[in-house]
Amino acid sequence: MSASPRAKEIAAVTGATGAIGFAIAAQLAEQGFHVVLVSRNLEKCSQSVEKIKNITGNNNVRFEIADLSKQTSIQSLAASWTGPLHVLVNNAAISPPKRLETTEGIELQFATNVLGYFWMTKFFSPLLIESSPARVVNVSSYWAGGLDAKDLEFKNRIYHNHESYRQSKQANRMLTPIFSSILEHSGVTVNSCHPGDVNSSLSNSLGFGGSQSPAEGAETPTWLASSEAVRDVTGKYFERKEETVCPFSSDLSKARQLYEICQTYT
Ligand SMILES: NC(=O)c1ccc[n+]([C@@H]2O[C@H](COP(=O)([O-])OP(=O)(O)OC[C@H]3O[C@@H](n4cnc5c(N)ncnc54)[C@H](OP(=O)(O)O)[C@@H]3O)[C@@H](O)[C@H]2O)c1
């Protein structure tokens, strides 16, 4: 195990039973972080924890069950959390072929991919501030765009899963500088990134395979979560560990408008 200067700090990774999330959790555990996998399937969580412990020799790995498409579930998770939180990696996402709604009546992809990140950051912000220096990493994508602030849930447009997905990844990138400015001077940084192109349930549901391994796909998010090189960087978007111009972050008034819309779901 190669110890990072942040070894023994606590990192939560959402969607850590999936391809990229598992690899991020494993890489952080490899560096000595105490890692909490946050996902929805008990059996997958339990197996993933054991696998990471075996691969890394780090026994400080555990899981928490949450449905990240539901505000109530995220609020309960935040309320029952014990101890500090130094790193939050928002990574869980889904892209069902047909338009589905959560039991709270929200289009599932918007609820999971956008509001899931929003609620995790919002409800864990007090703890992140208390635990600071701390970091939030939003796993987004370079495949992003087409956001319609008037129809985020595809009520007036025909739903295509790739359009809802691209919109959700644009939203992740737009909300990053907003949370970064809200958390300015608190010791909490917020950045977003494209991971890599990896074969996964998600990429398959969007009609893609993937040319990179999960470990390669996890490199940039893990680096943002742990590297001293980006300790004080906030509000930025990264690809291949390089700060990259994000066209969606240039108009902060549109990003603020999106933030306010997300607030109405709280
Ligand atoms: N794969 C790529 O090529 C690629 C490219 C660009 C960006 N990304 C981004 O990378 C991230 C990870 O994607 P991936 O390819 O690793 O996907 P994945 O293998 O399908 O993993 C998705 C994870 O999210 C979890 N999840 C989905 N809905 C949830 C919910 N309601 N509550 C709790 N957990 C939930 C899944 O849990 P279950 O195991 O229970 O389903 C799984 O652990 C996503 O944000 C995606 O947008 C991926």
The ligand as a Tripos MOL2 file, in Angstrom:
@<TRIPOS>MOLECULE
LIG
   48    52     1     0     0
SMALL
NO_CHARGES

@<TRIPOS>ATOM
      1 N1        -18.3570    4.2140  -18.3110 N.am      1 LIG1
      2 C1        -17.9750    5.2500  -19.0220 C.2       1 LIG1
      3 O1        -17.4060    5.1060  -20.1330 O.2       1 LIG1
      4 C2        -18.1860    6.6420  -18.5080 C.ar      1 LIG1
      5 C3        -17.7920    7.7170  -19.3270 C.ar      1 LIG1
      6 C4        -17.9970    9.0210  -18.8480 C.ar      1 LIG1
      7 C5        -18.5320    9.2140  -17.5900 C.ar      1 LIG1
      8 N2        -18.8900    8.1570  -16.8170 N.ar      1 LIG1
      9 C6        -19.4520    8.4400  -15.4870 C.3       1 LIG1
     10 O2        -18.8320    7.6040  -14.5410 O.3       1 LIG1
     11 C7        -19.7430    7.3230  -13.4630 C.3       1 LIG1
     12 C8        -19.7600    5.8240  -13.1730 C.3       1 LIG1
     13 O3        -20.2290    5.1570  -14.3230 O.3       1 LIG1
     14 P1        -19.9450    3.6020  -14.5970 P.3       1 LIG1
     15 O4        -19.6900    3.4890  -16.0340 O.co2     1 LIG1
     16 O5        -18.9710    3.0680  -13.6240 O.co2     1 LIG1
     17 O6        -21.4060    2.9980  -14.3190 O.3       1 LIG1
     18 P2        -21.8980    1.6350  -13.6520 P.3       1 LIG1
     19 O7        -20.8380    0.5860  -13.7170 O.co2     1 LIG1
     20 O8        -23.2010    1.3150  -14.2770 O.co2     1 LIG1
     21 O9        -22.0840    2.0290  -12.1180 O.3       1 LIG1
     22 C9        -23.1200    2.8640  -11.6880 C.3       1 LIG1
     23 C10       -23.2020    2.7670  -10.1780 C.3       1 LIG1
     24 O10       -24.2300    3.6330   -9.7080 O.3       1 LIG1
     25 C11       -25.0720    2.8950   -8.8180 C.3       1 LIG1
     26 N3        -26.4090    3.4330   -8.7890 N.ar      1 LIG1
     27 C12       -27.2440    3.6890   -9.8370 C.ar      1 LIG1
     28 N4        -28.4100    4.1570   -9.3850 N.ar      1 LIG1
     29 C13       -28.3350    4.2180   -8.0320 C.ar      1 LIG1
     30 C14       -29.2120    4.6080   -6.9970 C.ar      1 LIG1
     31 N5        -30.4560    5.0510   -7.2430 N.pl3     1 LIG1
     32 N6        -28.7890    4.5310   -5.7240 N.ar      1 LIG1
     33 C15       -27.5480    4.0700   -5.4260 C.ar      1 LIG1
     34 N7        -26.6630    3.6860   -6.3560 N.ar      1 LIG1
     35 C16       -27.0550    3.7510   -7.6450 C.ar      1 LIG1
     36 C17       -25.0410    1.4810   -9.3880 C.3       1 LIG1
     37 O11       -25.5350    0.5740   -8.4390 O.3       1 LIG1
     38 P3        -26.0160   -0.9240   -8.8700 P.3       1 LIG1
     39 O12       -24.7430   -1.6960   -9.0190 O.co2     1 LIG1
     40 O13       -26.8560   -1.3660   -7.7330 O.co2     1 LIG1
     41 O14       -26.7590   -0.7850  -10.1610 O.co2     1 LIG1
     42 C18       -23.5460    1.3560   -9.6760 C.3       1 LIG1
     43 O15       -22.8480    1.1090   -8.4770 O.3       1 LIG1
     44 C19       -21.0830    7.9180  -13.8810 C.3       1 LIG1
     45 O16       -21.2820    9.1480  -13.2370 O.3       1 LIG1
     46 C20       -20.9280    8.1360  -15.3800 C.3       1 LIG1
     47 O17       -21.7180    9.1980  -15.8510 O.3       1 LIG1
     48 C21       -18.7430    6.8830  -17.2470 C.ar      1 LIG1
@<TRIPOS>BOND
     1     1     2 1
     2     2     3 2
     3     2     4 1
     4     4     5 ar
     5     4    48 ar
     6     5     6 ar
     7     6     7 ar
     8     7     8 ar
     9     8     9 1
    10     8    48 ar
    11     9    10 1
    12     9    46 1
    13    10    11 1
    14    11    12 1
    15    11    44 1
    16    12    13 1
    17    13    14 1
    18    14    15 2
    19    14    16 1
    20    14    17 1
    21    17    18 1
    22    18    19 2
    23    18    20 1
    24    18    21 1
    25    21    22 1
    26    22    23 1
    27    23    24 1
    28    23    42 1
    29    24    25 1
    30    25    26 1
    31    25    36 1
    32    26    27 ar
    33    26    35 ar
    34    27    28 ar
    35    28    29 ar
    36    29    30 ar
    37    29    35 ar
    38    30    31 1
    39    30    32 ar
    40    32    33 ar
    41    33    34 ar
    42    34    35 ar
    43    36    37 1
    44    36    42 1
    45    37    38 1
    46    38    39 2
    47    38    40 1
    48    38    41 1
    49    42    43 1
    50    44    45 1
    51    44    46 1
    52    46    47 1
@<TRIPOS>SUBSTRUCTURE
     1 LIG1         1 GROUP 0 **** ****
